[in-house]
């Protein structure tokens, strides 16, 4: 009996083992042990009749994984795509779509797109269609990957992406993976409402706190989302920046380049990140020896590198230039333009690569190339002629307003006697769809053609006038029909120039006042900055800005206090509400002094000084050795224009503190800097200032009673100076004037100019500073004096001067239309005002 039972057990075991062998998926096992594409294709070729959906999905996934693991330069996607067995996989995948599981369906679509299967291929279209039918039951991970596939096919604005956005809106609370959320955020960024935007930001903020901080792609995607929706949410940006900063040692040149580009788009300058990025990129120089990695490194590092490092980078670029691809040459050319390189050998090499590949570029890329080479003063008429023809051909076919605008603007840079009809017809075709900034850009291009057209004086301005009138009409209609302040401010962000001021500014101010009830704590700083930039004093808007900022000061990010206060100090808008706003903003920013970027804190402190505010904690922080050292390091990474502006503002702040707050005991350490500025200055004076100088000589009884272009302590330059004794009688100078106005309208300084102010005066005598104030000292829409002119007056009075200010509009008025009237006006300003 026992022997019988044992035989039964053995028989059962044999059947079980045999069955297990039969049920094993040998094809799947063979695929999983493959280590190359050829091995995968070999398995596929030998088992065509046996391949199931699982086999096809696994094979396609592995083919992409092999490519993904290779460096970009070593990838062989085209070889894989053109392999005969790849076609087998595509046919089988298309035939078995209905039997594919949800997640497998999305994975296959993702892999096929990564392997460069054309989005118009029937396989891709059927996979997308099937996915749409199942989309409501997709898990969030599959939905996220599917959204990437749609973005790859440029379907960000499609109804299908709208469906995904709706699903995310409904199920957002269930998402607990930062990678899934941030991927979805980027894909649907063009479709999110303001409400969903705020909800996504709140959710992302929470998930960033709970995720592994080494996953730096998540905060990078958040920053990309903010860039896509053009929303600089400072608290979230700073949180992302902290995570990215911790990951700097793991970032390569490509990632750093992407992050710096995103920051630049959002106007987010973080000193710590830029310094750490520069250090990391410098470390990567030796290992970046191939064209791909070196191009990424060059683009990111060159604009913020020292002169020695730049020279080293340019030398390496020269060696690699012949190996660069068309798009790598474009990237290097733009970087060379940004750093204003004068390396002719490198420029010629890059130009040669571009010329060989000029036919492969897209319209916007041709525009970027043309602009970069033109601004680099590249000398190659043949290439520019070809670029011009390509630009015209692209323009004639373009239907996108932004593209027509860019191509028109770049065409206007190139030598051309007149405006082509092709340009006119394309502009007229899209002009009603153009933004305010596009309209302004096109007007700037037309103005160039008007100036350069040799025939426009002999003929009526016909085509130019007609087009400019159309631009004006479209601009007015766009403003009059606008109903969202945020969209208007976005279009106005970079707008400037004479055409805008003359044609659209008045209507713009009407529109902004019409939307005053939409001013809130989010957009208040942007509106304030716009008013400062256009130099336009509008009391109703300024009052509304003050009311909103005062009410919601705790919601406004501390760094935004700078832009919010700027028009009040620059435009000298001094009301009771403004005083309250200054006090509240100072309270808001003071606890966060240490977190300000150094250059921004200097600019903020200077704007406060213009308005006669000197918060002690801010001043003492700026004038410490540690802060100034950090500022110096940061300035090395900033563009030259911002670098010079910040240095100038630091000097002016230093001067203001020394003069107005001696109790702070801040030393004056800009003597040498100012002397260098004096040597570089061209000393050009206007004809009106020459006229005043001659008049003063006659009014004051001789040229020896007036001095011109006098330097004071702390390096103010007084246009004209004279001395009145206690009886208001003029005192002649004991030394001959060491400054003259030459025939070429330039001031010629002698060696003793700086000593003028230190000449001893008789008891009771008074120095008089006579300053001519041109249009830059006043708001553009009124005779309201700006803050800097008033601060200058304060400082000269502290230095012992009585200040006479001559306004340009008064001097040029009908009231003063004769020589005698001018003389009488000068006498009154100098003598009567001081005697009263």
C-alpha positions in Angstrom: 0.0 0.0 0.0 2.8 2.4 0.9 4.6 1.6 -2.3 1.4 2.4 -4.2 0.9 5.7 -2.4 4.5 6.7 -3.2 4.1 5.9 -6.9 0.9 8.1 -6.9 2.7 11.0 -5.3 5.7 10.7 -7.8 3.2 10.6 -10.7 1.5 13.8 -9.4 4.7 15.6 -8.9 5.9 14.7 -12.4 2.6 16.0 -13.8 2.9 19.3 -11.8 6.5 19.8 -12.9 5.8 19.0 -16.5 2.8 21.4 -16.4 5.0 24.1 -15.0 7.5 23.7 -17.8 4.8 23.9 -20.4 3.2 27.1 -18.9 6.5 29.0 -18.7 6.7 31.8 -21.3 10.0 31.0 -22.9 9.8 33.9 -25.4 9.4 36.4 -22.6 12.3 34.9 -20.7 14.5 35.1 -23.8 13.6 38.7 -24.3 14.3 39.6 -20.7 17.9 38.2 -20.8 18.7 40.2 -24.0 21.4 42.8 -23.6 21.5 44.4 -27.0 19.0 45.5 -29.7 20.2 42.8 -32.1 19.4 40.1 -29.5 15.9 41.4 -29.1 15.4 41.5 -32.9 16.8 38.0 -33.1 14.2 36.7 -30.6 11.4 38.6 -32.5 12.5 37.1 -35.8 12.6 33.6 -34.6 9.2 33.7 -32.8 7.0 35.8 -35.1 4.1 33.4 -34.9 4.2 33.1 -31.1 4.5 36.8 -30.3 1.7 38.1 -28.0 0.9 41.6 -26.8 3.1 41.0 -23.8 6.0 40.1 -26.0 5.6 43.1 -28.3 5.3 45.5 -25.3 8.4 44.0 -23.6 10.5 44.1 -26.8 9.6 47.7 -27.6 10.2 48.8 -24.0 13.6 47.1 -24.0 14.6 48.7 -27.4 13.9 52.2 -25.9 15.6 51.3 -22.6 18.8 50.3 -24.5 18.8 53.7 -26.3 18.0 55.6 -23.2 21.0 54.2 -21.4 23.4 55.4 -24.1 24.8 58.9 -24.3 23.1 61.1 -26.9 26.0 60.9 -29.3 26.0 57.0 -29.2 22.3 56.5 -29.7 21.3 54.5 -32.8 17.5 55.2 -32.9 17.4 55.4 -36.7 19.1 52.1 -37.1 16.7 50.5 -34.6 13.7 52.2 -36.3 14.7 50.9 -39.8 15.4 47.3 -38.7 13.1 44.8 -40.5 12.0 43.2 -37.2 11.0 46.7 -35.9 8.4 46.8 -38.6 7.2 43.4 -37.4 6.7 44.8 -33.9 4.8 47.8 -35.3 2.4 45.6 -37.3 1.8 43.2 -34.4 1.3 46.1 -32.0 -1.3 47.7 -34.3 -3.1 44.4 -34.8 -3.3 43.6 -31.1 -4.3 47.0 -29.7 -7.7 45.8 -28.5 -6.1 43.1 -26.4 -3.6 45.4 -24.7 -3.9 46.3 -21.0 -4.3 50.0 -20.1 -0.8 50.6 -18.7 0.8 48.5 -21.5 -1.0 50.5 -24.1 0.4 53.8 -22.8 3.9 52.2 -22.3 3.9 51.1 -26.0 2.8 54.5 -27.3 5.5 56.2 -25.2 8.3 53.8 -26.4 7.3 54.0 -30.1 7.3 57.8 -29.9 10.7 57.8 -28.2 11.9 55.6 -31.1 10.9 58.3 -33.6 7.8 56.6 -35.0 6.0 59.5 -36.8 3.0 60.9 -34.9 1.0 60.6 -38.2 1.7 56.9 -38.4 -1.5 54.8 -38.2 0.0 52.8 -35.3 0.4 56.0 -33.2 -3.0 57.3 -34.1 -4.7 54.1 -33.2 -2.9 53.8 -29.9 -3.9 57.4 -29.1 -7.5 56.8 -30.1 -7.7 53.6 -28.0 -6.2 55.4 -25.1 -8.8 58.2 -25.4 -11.6 55.5 -25.1 -10.1 54.2 -21.9 -8.7 57.4 -20.4 -11.2 57.7 -17.5 -10.0 54.5 -16.0 -6.3 55.1 -16.3 -4.3 55.1 -13.1 -2.5 58.4 -12.5 0.9 57.1 -13.5 -0.5 56.0 -16.9 -2.4 59.3 -17.3 0.9 61.2 -16.6 2.8 59.2 -19.2 0.0 59.6 -21.7 0.1 63.4 -21.3 3.8 63.3 -22.2 2.9 61.4 -25.4 0.4 64.1 -26.3 2.9 66.8 -25.7 5.4 65.0 -27.9 2.8 65.3 -30.7 2.1 69.0 -30.0 -1.4 68.2 -28.7 -1.1 70.4 -25.6 -4.2 72.4 -26.7 -6.3 69.5 -27.9 -9.7 68.4 -26.4 -7.9 65.2 -25.3 -5.5 67.2 -23.1 -8.5 69.2 -21.9 -10.1 65.9 -20.8 -6.9 65.0 -18.9 -6.9 68.4 -17.2 -10.5 67.8 -16.1 -9.6 64.4 -14.7 -6.6 65.8 -12.8 -8.8 68.6 -11.4 -11.3 66.0 -10.1 -8.7 63.5 -8.7 -5.9 65.9 -7.6 -6.2 64.9 -3.9 -5.4 61.3 -4.8 -2.0 62.1 -6.4 0.8 61.5 -3.9 3.8 61.2 -6.2 5.7 64.4 -7.1 6.9 62.9 -10.4 3.4 62.1 -11.6 2.1 65.5 -10.5 4.9 67.6 -12.0 4.8 65.8 -15.3 1.0 66.4 -15.6 1.5 70.1 -14.6 3.9 70.7 -17.5 1.7 68.8 -20.0 -1.5 70.6 -19.2 0.0 74.0 -18.3 -1.5 75.8 -21.3 -5.1 74.8 -20.2 -5.1 75.4 -16.4 -7.4 78.0 -15.0 -6.3 80.4 -12.3 -8.2 78.3 -9.7 -6.6 75.0 -10.8 -3.2 76.8 -11.1 -3.4 77.8 -7.4 -4.5 74.3 -6.4 -1.7 72.7 -8.3 0.9 75.0 -6.8 -0.4 74.2 -3.3 -0.2 70.5 -4.0 3.2 70.7 -5.6 4.4 72.7 -2.6 3.3 69.9 -0.3 4.7 67.0 -2.3 8.1 68.7 -2.6 8.3 68.6 1.2 7.6 64.9 1.3 9.7 63.6 -1.6 13.2 62.4 -1.8 15.3 65.6 -2.2 17.7 63.9 -4.5 15.0 63.7 -7.2 15.9 67.1 -8.7 13.8 66.6 -11.8 10.6 67.2 -9.8 11.5 70.8 -8.7 12.9 71.5 -12.2 9.5 70.5 -13.7 7.7 72.8 -11.2 9.9 75.7 -12.3 9.2 74.8 -15.9 5.4 74.8 -15.2 5.7 78.3 -13.6 7.6 79.4 -16.7 5.0 77.9 -19.0 2.1 79.8 -17.3 4.3 82.9 -16.9 3.7 83.1 -13.1 6.6 83.9 -10.8 5.4 82.4 -7.6 8.3 83.4 -5.4 7.7 81.1 -2.3 7.5 78.0 -4.6 10.4 79.1 -6.7 12.6 79.5 -3.6 11.6 76.1 -2.4 12.5 74.6 -5.7 15.8 76.5 -5.8 16.8 75.2 -2.3 16.3 71.6 -3.6 18.2 72.3 -6.8 21.0 74.0 -5.0 21.5 70.9 -2.8 21.7 68.8 -6.0 24.3 71.0 -7.8 27.1 68.4 -7.4 24.9 65.8 -9.3 23.8 68.2 -12.1 25.4 68.1 -15.5 25.9 71.1 -17.8 22.6 70.4 -19.7 20.5 70.4 -16.6 22.2 73.5 -15.2 21.7 75.2 -18.6 18.0 74.4 -18.6 17.5 75.6 -15.0 19.3 78.9 -15.7 17.2 79.4 -18.8 14.0 78.9 -16.8 15.2 81.2 -14.1 16.0 83.9 -16.7 12.5 83.6 -18.2 10.9 84.0 -14.8 13.3 86.9 -13.9 14.4 84.9 -10.9 18.0 85.7 -10.1 19.4 83.7 -7.2 22.9 84.5 -6.2 23.6 81.3 -4.4 22.5 79.1 -7.3 24.4 81.1 -9.9 27.6 81.0 -7.8 27.3 77.2 -7.2 26.4 76.6 -10.8 29.4 78.5 -12.0 31.6 76.5 -9.7 30.1 73.2 -10.9 30.3 74.1 -14.5 34.0 75.1 -14.1 34.6 71.7 -12.6 33.0 70.1 -15.7 35.2 71.9 -18.2 37.9 69.1 -18.4 35.3 66.3 -18.9 33.2 68.2 -21.5 35.2 67.2 -24.5 32.6 66.2 -27.0 30.5 68.7 -29.0 27.2 67.9 -27.2 28.4 68.3 -23.6 30.7 71.2 -24.5 28.0 73.2 -26.2 25.8 72.9 -23.2 28.7 73.9 -20.9 29.7 76.8 -23.1 26.1 78.3 -23.3 25.7 78.0 -19.5 29.1 79.1 -18.3 30.4 81.7 -20.7 27.9 84.5 -19.7 29.0 84.3 -16.1 32.6 83.2 -16.3 35.7 85.3 -15.6 37.6 86.6 -18.6 40.3 83.9 -18.1 37.7 81.1 -18.2 35.9 82.7 -21.2 39.2 82.7 -23.1 39.7 79.1 -22.2 36.2 78.2 -23.4 36.6 80.1 -26.6 39.9 78.3 -27.4 38.2 74.9 -26.8 35.2 76.0 -29.0 37.6 76.9 -31.8 39.1 73.4 -31.7 35.7 71.7 -31.7 33.9 74.1 -34.1 34.2 71.9 -37.2 32.5 69.0 -35.3 29.5 71.1 -34.2 26.0 70.3 -35.6 23.8 73.0 -37.0 22.0 73.6 -33.8 25.1 73.4 -31.7 26.6 76.2 -33.9 23.5 78.3 -33.3 23.7 77.9 -29.6 27.4 78.9 -29.5 26.7 81.9 -31.8 24.0 83.2 -29.4 26.3 82.7 -26.4 29.1 84.6 -28.2 26.6 87.4 -28.9 25.5 87.4 -25.2 29.1 87.8 -24.0 29.9 90.3 -26.9 32.9 88.1 -28.0 35.4 89.6 -30.3 37.1 86.3 -31.2 37.1 86.7 -34.9 38.6 83.3 -35.6 35.9 81.5 -33.6 33.2 83.7 -35.1 34.4 82.8 -38.6 34.4 79.1 -37.8 30.9 79.2 -36.3 29.7 81.3 -39.3 31.1 78.7 -41.7 29.3 75.8 -39.9 26.1 77.8 -40.0 26.5 78.6 -43.7 26.9 74.9 -44.5 23.8 74.0 -42.6 21.7 77.1 -43.3 18.9 75.1 -45.1 18.1 72.8 -42.1 17.0 75.6 -39.7 13.4 76.4 -38.9 12.0 80.0 -39.3 12.6 81.1 -35.7 16.1 79.5 -35.7 17.0 81.5 -38.9 15.8 84.7 -37.1 17.9 83.9 -34.1 21.0 83.2 -36.2 20.6 86.4 -38.2 20.2 88.5 -35.1 23.2 86.9 -33.3 25.6 87.3 -36.3 24.4 90.8 -37.0 24.9 91.9 -33.4 28.4 90.3 -33.5 29.2 92.4 -36.6 30.0 89.3 -38.5 31.3 90.2 -42.0 29.9 87.9 -44.6 27.6 89.6 -47.2 27.0 86.3 -49.0 25.7 84.6 -45.9 23.5 87.6 -44.9 22.1 87.8 -48.4 21.2 84.1 -48.2 19.7 84.5 -44.7 17.6 87.4 -45.9 16.2 85.4 -48.8 15.4 82.5 -46.4 13.7 84.9 -44.0 11.6 86.3 -46.8 10.6 82.9 -48.0 9.6 81.8 -44.5 7.7 85.0 -43.9 5.6 84.6 -47.1 4.5 81.1 -45.8 4.1 81.9 -42.1 0.7 82.1 -40.5 1.7 82.5 -36.9 1.6 86.1 -35.5 4.7 85.7 -33.2 6.7 84.2 -36.1 5.7 86.9 -38.6 6.7 89.5 -36.0 10.1 88.0 -35.3 10.9 87.5 -39.0 9.8 91.1 -39.7 11.9 92.5 -36.9 15.0 90.6 -37.9 14.6 91.5 -41.6 14.6 95.2 -40.6 18.1 94.7 -39.1 19.6 93.8 -42.5 20.5 96.4 -45.2 17.5 96.9 -47.4 16.5 100.0 -49.3 12.7 99.5 -48.9 9.9 97.4 -47.5 8.9 94.5 -49.7 5.3 93.9 -50.5 5.6 90.4 -49.2 6.3 91.8 -45.7 3.4 94.2 -45.9 0.9 91.5 -47.0 2.0 89.0 -44.3 1.9 91.7 -41.6 -1.6 92.8 -42.7 -2.8 89.2 -42.7 -1.9 88.6 -39.0 -2.0 92.1 -37.5 -5.4 91.7 -35.9 -4.1 88.7 -34.0 -0.9 90.4 -32.8 -0.3 91.2 -29.1 0.5 94.8 -28.1 4.2 93.9 -27.9 4.1 92.4 -31.4 2.4 95.5 -32.8 5.1 97.7 -31.1 7.9 95.5 -32.5 6.4 95.7 -36.1 6.2 99.5 -35.8 9.8 99.6 -34.8 10.8 97.6 -37.9 8.7 99.9 -40.2 10.3 103.0 -38.7 13.7 101.6 -39.7 12.5 101.0 -43.2 11.1 104.6 -43.4 14.5 106.0 -42.3 16.4 103.8 -44.8 14.1 104.1 -47.8 15.7 106.7 -50.2 12.5 107.2 -52.1 10.1 108.0 -49.2 10.9 111.8 -49.3 10.0 112.1 -53.0 6.7 110.1 -52.7 3.9 110.0 -50.3 4.6 107.6 -47.4 1.6 105.6 -48.7 2.4 102.0 -47.7 4.2 103.0 -44.5 1.5 105.3 -43.3 -1.2 102.9 -44.1 0.5 100.1 -42.2 1.3 102.3 -39.2 -2.3 103.4 -39.1 -3.5 99.8 -39.2 -1.1 99.0 -36.3 -2.5 101.9 -34.3 -6.1 100.9 -35.0 -5.4 97.3 -33.9 -3.6 98.4 -30.8 -6.6 100.7 -29.8 -9.1 97.9 -30.5 -7.1 95.4 -28.4 -6.9 97.8 -25.5 -10.6 98.8 -25.7 -11.8 95.2 -25.8 -9.4 93.9 -23.1 -11.1 92.8 -19.9 -8.4 91.0 -18.0 -5.7 93.1 -16.3 -3.2 90.2 -16.0 -3.3 89.6 -19.8 -2.8 93.3 -20.5 0.2 93.5 -18.1 1.7 90.4 -19.7 1.6 92.1 -23.2 3.0 95.3 -21.7 5.8 93.7 -19.9 8.6 94.4 -22.4 7.0 97.2 -24.5 8.7 100.5 -25.0 9.7 103.1 -27.6 8.4 106.2 -29.2 5.6 104.6 -31.2 4.0 103.1 -28.1 4.3 106.4 -26.2 2.8 108.4 -29.0 0.2 106.1 -30.3 -0.9 103.7 -27.5 0.2 105.1 -24.1 -2.8 107.3 -23.5 -5.2 104.5 -24.4 -3.2 102.1 -22.2 -3.6 104.3 -19.2 -7.4 104.6 -19.8 -7.5 100.8 -20.0 -5.5 100.3 -16.8 -7.7 102.7 -14.9 -10.8 101.0 -16.2 -9.5 97.7 -14.7 -8.4 99.2 -11.4 -10.7 96.9 -9.5 -8.6 93.9 -10.8 -5.4 95.1 -9.1 -4.6 92.6 -6.4 -1.6 91.6 -4.3 -0.4 89.2 -7.0 -0.2 91.8 -9.9 0.4 95.0 -7.9 4.2 94.9 -8.2 4.1 94.2 -11.9 1.8 97.2 -12.5 4.0 99.4 -10.3 7.1 98.4 -12.2 5.3 99.1 -15.6 4.5 102.7 -14.4 8.1 103.2 -13.3 9.4 101.9 -16.6 7.2 104.2 -18.8 8.0 107.1 -16.4 4.3 108.0 -16.2 2.7 109.5 -13.1 -1.0 108.4 -12.7 -2.3 109.4 -9.3 -5.5 107.2 -9.5 -3.4 104.1 -10.2 -0.7 105.0 -7.7 -3.4 105.5 -5.0 -4.9 102.1 -5.9 -1.6 100.4 -5.8 -0.9 101.9 -2.3 -4.4 100.8 -1.0 -4.0 97.2 -2.3 -0.4 96.9 -1.0 -1.2 98.3 2.4 -4.2 96.0 2.8 -2.4 92.8 1.7 1.2 93.6 2.7 1.6 90.3 4.5 0.7 88.4 1.3 3.2 90.2 -0.9 6.5 88.5 -1.1 9.2 90.4 0.6 11.3 90.7 -2.6 8.3 92.2 -4.4 8.4 95.2 -2.1 11.1 96.7 -4.3 9.0 96.8 -7.5 5.9 97.9 -5.5 7.7 101.0 -4.0 9.7 101.9 -7.1 7.2 104.3 -8.8 6.6 106.1 -5.5 10.3 106.9 -5.1 11.3 107.3 -8.7 8.3 109.4 -9.7 8.3 111.2 -6.4 4.7 110.5 -5.5 4.5 111.6 -1.9 1.1 111.3 -0.2 0.0 110.1 3.3 -0.9 106.7 1.8 2.6 106.6 0.3 4.2 107.2 3.7 2.2 104.4 5.2 3.2 102.1 2.4 6.9 102.9 2.9 6.6 102.1 6.6 4.8 98.8 6.0 7.1 97.7 3.2 10.1 98.3 5.4 8.5 96.3 8.2 7.7 93.5 5.7 11.2 93.2 4.2 13.4 93.8 7.3 13.1 90.3 8.8 14.1 88.8 5.4 17.2 91.0 4.7 19.5 88.0 4.7 17.5 86.2 2.1 17.6 89.0 -0.5 19.9 88.6 -3.4 22.7 91.1 -2.8 22.2 93.2 -5.9 18.4 93.4 -5.3 19.0 94.6 -1.7 21.3 97.4 -3.0 18.7 98.5 -5.6 16.0 98.4 -2.9 18.0 100.4 -0.4 18.8 103.0 -3.1 15.2 103.5 -4.1 14.4 104.0 -0.4 17.2 106.5 -0.1 15.8 108.5 -3.1 12.6 108.8 -1.0 14.6 109.9 2.0 14.2 106.5 3.9 17.2 104.9 5.5 16.2 101.8 7.5 19.1 101.2 9.8 19.1 97.4 9.6 19.2 97.5 5.8 21.9 100.1 5.6 24.1 98.3 8.2 23.6 94.9 6.4 24.7 96.3 3.1 27.9 98.0 4.4 29.4 95.0 6.0 32.5 93.2 4.7 30.6 89.9 4.3 27.8 91.4 2.3 30.1 93.4 0.0 32.2 90.3 -0.6 29.1 88.3 -1.6 27.9 91.2 -3.8 31.3 91.3 -5.6 31.0 87.5 -6.3 27.5 87.8 -7.5 28.3 90.8 -9.8 30.8 88.6 -11.7 27.9 86.3 -12.7 25.5 89.0 -13.8 25.1 90.6 -17.3 27.4 93.6 -17.8 24.5 96.1 -17.9 23.0 94.9 -14.5 26.6 94.7 -13.1 27.3 98.3 -13.9 23.9 99.5 -12.8 24.3 97.8 -9.4 27.8 99.2 -8.9 26.5 102.7 -9.7 23.6 102.4 -7.3 25.9 101.1 -4.5 28.1 104.3 -5.0 25.0 106.5 -4.9 23.7 104.7 -1.8 27.1 105.1 -0.2 27.1 108.8 -1.0 23.5 109.3 0.3 24.2 107.5 3.6 27.4 109.5 4.2 25.6 112.8 3.6 22.2 112.1 5.2 23.0 109.6 7.9 26.5 110.4 9.3 25.4 108.8 12.6 25.7 105.4 10.9 29.4 106.0 10.5 29.6 104.4 7.0 32.9 105.3 5.3 33.0 106.8 1.8 34.9 104.1 -0.2 34.0 105.1 -3.8 36.6 107.8 -4.4 38.6 105.8 -6.8 35.5 104.4 -8.6 34.2 108.0 -9.2 37.6 109.1 -10.5 37.5 106.3 -13.0 34.0 107.3 -14.1 35.2 110.9 -14.5 38.1 109.7 -16.8 35.7 107.6 -18.9 33.0 110.3 -19.1 32.8 112.2 -22.4 31.6 115.4 -20.9 29.2 116.2 -23.7 27.0 119.2 -22.9 23.9 120.3 -24.7 23.6 123.5 -26.8 21.1 124.8 -24.2 23.7 124.4 -21.5 26.2 126.3 -23.6 23.6 129.0 -24.1 23.0 129.3 -20.3 26.7 129.5 -19.7 27.1 132.5 -21.9 24.1 134.1 -20.4 25.4 133.6 -16.9 28.7 135.3 -17.9 26.7 138.4 -19.0 24.3 138.4 -16.1 26.9 137.8 -13.4 29.3 140.5 -14.7 32.0 138.4 -16.3 33.0 134.8 -17.1 35.4 134.9 -14.1 32.3 134.9 -11.8 31.0 131.6 -12.9 32.5 128.2 -13.2 31.2 125.3 -15.3 31.1 121.5 -14.5 32.3 121.8 -11.0 32.9 118.5 -9.1 31.8 118.5 -5.5 32.9 116.2 -2.7 31.3 112.8 -3.2 31.5 113.6 -7.0 28.3 115.4 -7.9 28.8 117.6 -10.9 27.3 121.0 -10.7 26.5 122.5 -14.1 27.4 126.0 -13.1 28.6 127.6 -9.9 28.9 131.1 -8.5 29.5 132.7 -5.1 27.4 135.3 -3.4 28.6 137.3 -0.4 26.4 138.1 2.5 25.2 141.2 0.6 24.2 139.0 -2.4 27.1 140.5 -4.4 29.0 138.2 -6.7 32.5 137.3 -5.8 35.0 136.6 -8.6 37.1 133.4 -8.3 40.7 133.9 -7.3 41.9 131.2 -9.7 41.1 131.2 -13.4 38.4 128.7 -14.4 39.9 125.4 -15.1 37.0 124.1 -17.1 35.9 125.3 -20.5 33.3 124.3 -23.1 35.1 123.5 -26.3 33.9 124.0 -29.8 33.0 120.3 -29.9 30.5 120.6 -27.1 32.7 118.7 -24.7 33.7 119.9 -21.2 37.4 120.1 -20.7 38.5 119.6 -17.1 41.6 121.0 -15.5 43.4 119.4 -12.6 42.0 121.7 -9.9 38.3 121.1 -10.6 37.8 118.9 -7.5 39.4 121.6 -5.3 36.9 124.3 -6.2 34.5 123.4 -3.4 37.2 123.5 -0.8 38.2 127.1 -1.6 37.7 129.1 1.6 34.8 131.5 1.5 34.5 134.9 3.2 32.2 134.9 6.3 28.6 134.9 5.2 29.3 134.0 1.6 27.3 131.3 -0.1 28.0 129.0 -3.0 25.3 128.8 -5.6 24.8 125.6 -7.7 22.9 126.3 -10.9 21.6 123.1 -12.4 19.9 122.7 -15.8 17.2 120.0 -15.5 16.4 118.3 -18.8 13.4 116.1 -19.5 14.9 113.1 -17.7 14.4 114.9 -14.4 10.6 115.0 -14.9 7.7 112.6 -15.4 6.9 112.3 -19.1 3.3 113.2 -18.8 3.7 116.3 -16.5 6.2 118.8 -15.1 6.3 116.8 -11.8 10.0 116.5 -10.7 11.3 113.0 -10.1 12.8 111.7 -6.9 16.5 111.6 -8.0 16.5 115.4 -8.9 15.1 116.1 -5.4 17.6 113.9 -3.7 20.4 115.7 -5.6 19.1 119.0 -4.4 19.0 117.7 -0.8 22.6 116.5 -1.1 24.0 119.7 -2.6 22.3 121.7 0.2 24.0 119.5 2.7 27.3 120.2 1.0 26.7 123.9 1.6 25.2 125.0 -1.7 22.1 127.1 -2.4 20.6 125.3 -5.4 19.0 126.9 -8.4 17.2 124.5 -10.7 16.4 125.6 -14.3 13.6 123.5 -15.8 14.0 122.8 -19.6 10.3 123.5 -20.2 10.5 126.9 -18.5 13.6 127.9 -20.3 12.0 126.9 -23.7 8.6 128.4 -22.9 7.0 131.3 -24.9 7.4 133.4 -21.8 11.2 133.3 -22.2 11.3 133.8 -25.9 13.9 136.7 -25.9 17.4 137.2 -24.7 16.3 139.8 -22.3 13.7 137.5 -20.8 16.3 134.8 -20.3 18.6 137.2 -18.5 15.8 138.5 -16.3 14.8 135.0 -15.4 18.4 134.1 -14.4 18.7 137.2 -12.3 15.4 136.4 -10.5 16.4 132.8 -9.9 19.9 133.6 -8.5 19.2 136.9 -6.6 15.6 137.4 -5.7 14.9 133.9 -4.4 17.8 134.1 -2.1 16.9 137.5 -0.8 13.4 136.5 0.1 
